[in-house]
Structure formats: C-alpha cells, structure tokens
Amino acid sequence: MQCSLKVYTPVNPTEDPVKVEKAITNIFKPGKLEIGPSHITLHAGIDSLFKLKEDLEQRKIRSCARSVMEVKENKISFILSKQAALVDVVNLLESKSPLGELEIEITTSDVEGLLDWLAPDIEDE
C-alpha cells in the first residue's frame, strides 16, 4: 500500500526545537525532516506509520483513533498531542491544544484500506 505522510508542527518561541523534533521521531520513523525557523515538517511513507499502528493496537485505542480521524477524498487527517509525543505516548486530540499538536496528513489512493490497516474498527476495544 502506498501513502505519503506529512507531520507538521509549529515550533513556538518557548520550545526547544530539538525536543520538538524528538516528539515527532518518537512516534514516526524519520523520513525527510524539514526544519524551518518556526516549524518542523516530516515527509515520509508508510514505513513511518508502523510505530503508530503498534501503539494504537497495544493501547487498544484503534476504534477511538479511527473516530477522530477525518477523511476527505484521498486524505486522512488527525492531530496528536505534542507534549505526550515527547514522552513517547500517542494521544489523539479531538481539537487543537494550547500546549501544541502534531498535525498529521496521510495521502493515499486507498483511504479505506489504509484506515483498516492503521486503525481497524474493533468492536471490543
């Protein structure tokens, strides 16, 4: 399955850019990092999603995760807590946080297939 992953987060003046980068790489396998003066963006493929997939499964939050993932045409979007990611915890958010977030966008030609792989709708979770 092919996909294109984009993880974007602003780097606030009060944040250490190294810690912000670590928050991203704790959850996503590094791809191409673009480090700007006020943001960090990761561009990667499906290989970068394996840890997220494992974390969703181990914490038994796949159905919950799927419910907050927004699907539009060929894109899946959701946000994760930047603060939780820094301590290697996946915390999906329903709305933006004053503490900051990682904005995730996955582009694929098989949205349903990717959703079923990443966060299957499991009844008993």
HELIX and SHEET records of a PDB file:
HELIX    1   1 PRO A   17  ILE A   27  1                                  11    
HELIX    2   2 ILE A   46  LEU A   49  5                                   4    
HELIX    3   3 PHE A   50  GLN A   58  1                                   9    
HELIX    4   4 ARG A   62  VAL A   68  1                                   7    
HELIX    5   5 LYS A   82  LEU A   86  1                                   5    
HELIX    6   6 VAL A  111  LEU A  118  1                                   8    
SHEET    1   A 6 LYS A  32  ILE A  35  0                                        
SHEET    2   A 6 HIS A  39  ALA A  44 -1                                        
SHEET    3   A 6 SER A   4  PRO A  10 -1                                        
SHEET    4   A 6 GLU A 101  THR A 107 -1                                        
SHEET    5   A 6 LYS A  75  SER A  81 -1                                        
SHEET    6   A 6 GLU A  70  LYS A  72 -1                                        
SHEET    1   B 6 LYS A  32  ILE A  35  0                                        
SHEET    2   B 6 HIS A  39  ALA A  44 -1                                        
SHEET    3   B 6 SER A   4  PRO A  10 -1                                        
SHEET    4   B 6 GLU A 101  THR A 107 -1                                        
SHEET    5   B 6 LYS A  75  SER A  81 -1                                        
SHEET    6   B 6 LEU A  92  LEU A  93 -1                                        
END                                                                             
